[in-house]
Amino acid sequence: MKKLELLAPAGSPEKMRYAFAYGADAVYMGIPDFSMRVRINTFTGDDVKKSIEYAHSIGKKIYVTVNIVAHNDHLKRLPPYLKKLNEWKPDALIVSDPGVMSMVKKYAPNLAIHLSTQANATNAATVKFWHEQGLERVVLGREVTLEEIKEIHKAVPKCEIEYFIHGAMCMSYSGRCMLSSHLVGRSANLGDCVQPCRWKYDLNNIKVIETTINDPLKKEREMDVEEDINGTYIFNSKDMCFIEYLPELFEAGVISYKIEGRAKSPAYLSSVVKAYRTAFDYLLKDGKKDDIKIQKRKLKTIKKNILDKLVHRGYTTGFLFGRDTVEQNTSNSHQGTEQQYVGEILACEKEDKQYKITLRAHNAIRLGDKVRIMQPFESDLSLTIKKMYNEEGEEVGSAHGGTDKNTYFYSTKPIKEFGILFLNN
């Protein structure tokens, strides 16, 4: 069996390094011009080149997204970029548009092609078709159930299957939503969705309409929508979280396990990657000798200790066990977190009998604050900030985000680079 792959998002070179530090086997990323994430995407062509070099130097993989639903203007600008990618040699390109695929084969013939989830592959015949066109991997649509994954793998066993296991779900079909384009002129299919499905709507200013499927006249009618002090979130899908069902997905034939979230913070990304890396390592090593009940208890514990502490929209199994299991969160747009992301560890240097810890603040950190520090492949540390110093060595009472100045403190224990600081509420 091929090695199973934990695939993480990278919305910037910094996030890529965090994903790898916390155990991702590969990342997917792309430049804004041709990628499904335009906002909060800092990659340039030069960044892509350097990122590929960095990933390959540490034995990791890079998949470059060229998966927009392209218009003629995009096609004019695409050949020079594809030629550069052909030289830089990422491990594959993720593509959805057949026209773009033909251009990849012409201008980047040395690169493998993976079918993007935007292409809506949801059945064995479609997967077989694309595999016969030379694609070695298909990213299935989120609408595919576990039983359908099994059937697809059985029908086309040589085609690799990639599947989303964690993160946001679109209220529309595989992300093909027109709301963003209609309301503010930003196309979701060009990677610029503003997620209007999760806005707060005032029912005094909007008429909510439903078209019933079973009504032959397709009569429009007003929906019963409740509104409380938090507002109304009529489309707000819960987030996918499949960590408890990894054993079933392993058995079904999924090779690559994909996390959504190129626009998320390094703290969120690191936490999710660490949770799934911990689960993977347990299931593929120690968990092999455990029965399914013990495995489930272990996976639930990982979820509780890491994933449940993140800001999310509530968790759902999506379409994994059928179409009746998809859930909407109609009471609020997000659920809270018990700990706030306040900073990251940049360096740890031994000085006599203690360690100098260089910190970059992202939110306010003050003397006396109790923090939890999450580390790659290590247990969390809890400590109280007793003294802090600025870059000139002067004692300070607090550190704040939004500046390019770092702070440092001392610890009796080493703390790994890429450590994430959370403030205990």
Secondary structure, 3 states (H helix, E strand, C coil): CCCCEEEEECCCHHHHHHHHHCCCCEEEECCHHHCCCCCCCCCCHHHHHHHHHHHHHCCCEEEEEECCCCCHHHHHHHHHHHHHHHHHCCCEEEECCHHHHHHHHHHCCCCCEEECHHHCCCCHHHHHHHHHCCCCEEECCCCCCHHHHHHHHHHCCCCEEEEEEEECCCCCHHHCCCHHHHHHCCCHHHCCCCCHHHCCCCCCCCCCEEECCCCCCCCEEECCCCCECCECCCCCECEEECHHHHHHHHHHCCCEEEECCCCCCHHHHHHHHHHHHHHHHHHHCHHHHCCHHHHHHHHHHHHHHCHHHCCECCEECCCCCCHHHCCECCCCCCECCCEEEEEEEEEEEEECCEEEEEEEECCCEECCCEEEEECCCCCCEEEECCCEECCCCCEECEECCCCCCCEEEEECCCCCCCCEEEEEC
